[in-house]
Amino acid sequence: RSRGENVIFRRRNLKINGYDIDLFVESDKNIYIVEVKIKPSKKHVNKLLRMAKIVEERFKKPAILILTGAMIGDDVERYAENKNVKIYRY
């Protein structure tokens, strides 16, 4: 809401084209895809990128990719940021 967006649809553990999406949020402007892992790796970043292509084609909206984790290595964080994936630590 703070970005001036209205949430249209929100679902945890959504399956699209064989991919399990931990948190999927569709707003009137964007699609948010959130992957939750204790210790994410570069393969999780790549999975988000593959999911983004499918979701953007299907919903005709840009995908905002978010990777969350408790133990995120510096190399994974740099890799994600270079791929335009947002990182949130918990």
N, C-alpha and C positions, 0 to 999 in steps of 0.2 A: 504494500500500500504506500509506503514512503517513496517509492519510485514512481508513483502515479499510475500504478497498475491495479487492475481488478482481477482477483483470482476467479477463474472459471471452473477449474477442476483440480482436485488434489487427491493423490492416492499413494499409500505406502505399498511397497512390494508389488508393483505393477509389472506385468510381463508384456513386452512388445517384441514381436518377431524373434522370440526365443531368448531375449535378454531380460534379466531380472533387474528392474530399476528400484533401488531402495526407497527413494522418494521422488515422485513426479508431480510437478506443479505446472499447470497451464494458466497463464494470465492472458489478458487481452492483447498483450504485446510480445511476450516471450514464453518459452518453455524452460523450466528449471529442472535439471537432472542432477540428483544428489546421490553419490556413492559413499557409503559408510563402511569403513574398514578400521580395524584396530591398528594394523601396520600396513598401510597401502604401499604399493610398488608401482613401477613404471607400467606394468601390464594393466593395472587398474586405470591408469590415465588413458592408455590406449583403448581400453574397453569403453570408457566414457566418450572418446572421440568417435568410435564406431557407432555407438548408440546415438550420438548427436546427428550423424548423417541420416540415419533412418528416421529419427523423430522430426528433423527439419523438413525432410521430403514429405512426410506424412501430414504434418500439421501446418506447413507453410509459414513457420515462424522461426526466428533465431533461437538457438538453444544456449542457455547459460549453464555451464558445467561447473559442478562443485564437488570437490573431493574432501571428505572429512576423515580425521583419524586421530588417535592418541599418540602414536609414535611414527611421525613422518620424517624420513631422512632428508637431509639437505639436498641430496642429489635428486630425490623424487620431487621435492618442492620446486627446485629450479626447472626440472623437466616439465612439470605441470604448468608453471607460470609461463614458460616459453611456448606452450601449446594453448595458452589462454584459458587454462582451467584454474578456477579459484580454489584456494586451500583454506580450510578451517580446522584448527586443532581443538581437541576437547580433552 
